[in-house]
Amino acid sequence: MFAEIQGNLQVTFAAVGAAIGVGLIGAKAAEAVGRNPGAATPVLVQSIIAMALAEGVLFITIFLGK
């Protein structure tokens, strides 16, 4: 029973961390495009890759935590 609770807590913390990470990445990307609109495409590409990596941590935790 303790292992099940621990796994659920791990997934919860990973989900919260991924949400915070994606939010920060999006905010900084919007800030960067606001400062330099000409660099919108490279910033978009890099932010999408970074968001995917942040979400990947959550998926790994879901598979290993349960």
C-alpha positions as CSV (number, residue, x, y, z in Angstrom):
1,M,0.0,0.0,0.0
2,F,2.8,2.4,0.8
3,A,4.4,1.7,-2.6
4,E,1.2,2.6,-4.3
5,I,0.9,5.9,-2.4
6,Q,4.6,6.7,-3.1
7,G,4.1,6.0,-6.8
8,N,1.1,8.3,-6.9
9,L,3.0,11.0,-5.2
10,Q,5.9,10.7,-7.6
11,V,3.5,11.1,-10.6
12,T,1.8,14.1,-8.9
13,F,5.1,15.9,-8.3
14,A,6.3,15.1,-11.8
15,A,3.0,16.5,-13.3
16,V,3.3,19.7,-11.2
17,G,6.9,20.1,-12.2
18,A,6.2,19.5,-15.9
19,A,3.4,22.1,-15.8
20,I,5.6,24.7,-14.1
21,G,8.4,23.9,-16.6
22,V,6.1,24.3,-19.6
23,G,4.7,27.5,-18.2
24,L,8.1,29.0,-17.7
25,I,9.3,28.0,-21.1
26,G,6.2,29.5,-22.7
27,A,6.6,32.7,-20.8
28,K,10.2,33.1,-21.6
29,A,9.6,32.3,-25.3
30,A,6.9,35.0,-25.5
31,E,9.2,37.4,-23.8
32,A,12.0,36.6,-26.2
33,V,9.7,37.1,-29.2
34,G,8.5,40.3,-27.8
35,R,12.1,41.6,-27.6
36,N,13.1,40.3,-31.0
37,P,10.2,39.5,-33.3
38,G,12.5,38.5,-36.1
39,A,13.7,35.5,-34.2
40,A,10.2,34.1,-33.7
41,T,10.7,30.9,-35.7
42,P,13.9,29.8,-34.0
43,V,12.5,30.6,-30.6
44,L,9.3,28.7,-31.4
45,V,11.3,25.6,-32.5
46,Q,13.5,25.6,-29.4
47,S,10.6,26.2,-27.0
48,I,8.6,23.3,-28.5
49,I,11.6,21.0,-28.1
50,A,12.1,22.1,-24.5
51,M,8.4,21.7,-23.7
52,A,8.5,18.1,-25.2
53,L,11.5,17.3,-23.0
54,A,9.7,18.6,-19.9
55,E,6.7,16.6,-20.7
56,G,8.9,13.5,-21.4
57,V,10.0,13.5,-17.8
58,L,6.3,13.2,-16.8
59,F,5.7,10.3,-19.1
60,I,8.8,8.5,-17.8
61,T,7.6,9.0,-14.3
62,I,4.1,7.7,-15.1
63,F,5.5,4.5,-16.6
64,L,8.1,4.0,-13.8
65,G,6.0,5.2,-10.9
66,K,3.0,3.0,-11.3
